[in-house]
Amino acid sequence: MQTLEYNKETGQITSCEYNEGFLVSSNDITTAVMTLALEKLYDDYGLDIGDEVVITKKNGLDKVTKFEV
C-alpha cells in the first residue's frame, strides 16, 4: 500500500510504502508537491509571476493527514 502523509511536527509531505503494515520506504516530496500546487494554482487563476495569492485554511481539512494512493 502507498500513502501520502503530512507530518505537522516536521512540516514534511512524504510518499510512503507499506507492506503488511510495516513501513518499507519513505520519501520527502514536500518541495515537489508545493511547487506543483503553486504552478496549478497560478494556471487555474491565470496569474503571472509576481501576482499575489491569499490562501485561507478551511477548518474541515485540519485533521486530514494521510491519503491512500
C-alpha positions in Angstrom: 0.0 0.0 0.0 1.2 3.5 -0.8 0.2 6.6 1.1 0.8 10.4 1.0 1.4 11.7 4.5 1.8 15.1 6.1 3.7 15.4 9.4 2.7 18.6 11.3 5.8 18.4 13.5 8.3 18.3 10.7 6.3 20.1 8.0 7.1 17.3 5.6 4.9 15.7 3.0 6.1 12.1 2.4 5.3 9.3 0.0 5.3 6.1 2.0 5.1 2.5 1.0 3.9 -0.2 3.5 4.0 -4.0 3.2 1.8 -5.9 5.7 1.5 -2.8 7.8 5.3 -2.2 8.0 6.9 0.9 6.6 9.2 -0.1 3.6 10.2 3.3 2.3 9.5 7.0 2.9 10.5 9.8 0.5 10.2 13.5 1.3 8.2 15.1 -1.6 7.4 18.4 0.1 9.2 20.7 -2.4 7.8 18.9 -5.4 4.3 18.9 -4.1 4.4 22.6 -3.1 5.9 23.6 -6.5 3.3 21.7 -8.4 0.4 23.0 -6.3 1.6 26.6 -6.8 2.0 26.1 -10.5 -1.5 24.7 -10.8 -3.0 27.5 -8.7 -1.3 30.1 -10.9 -2.5 28.3 -14.0 -6.1 27.8 -12.7 -6.5 31.5 -11.9 -4.5 32.9 -14.9 -1.9 34.6 -12.7 1.5 35.8 -13.8 4.8 35.7 -12.0 4.7 38.4 -9.3 1.0 38.2 -8.8 -0.1 37.5 -5.2 -2.3 34.8 -3.9 -4.0 34.8 -0.5 -4.7 31.4 1.0 -7.0 30.7 3.9 -7.4 27.4 5.7 -10.7 25.6 5.7 -11.5 24.2 9.1 -12.7 20.9 7.8 -9.3 19.9 6.4 -7.2 20.2 9.5 -7.4 16.6 10.5 -6.7 15.0 7.1 -3.1 13.9 7.2 -2.9 10.7 5.3 -4.3 9.6 1.9 -4.1 6.1 0.4 -2.9 6.0 -3.2 
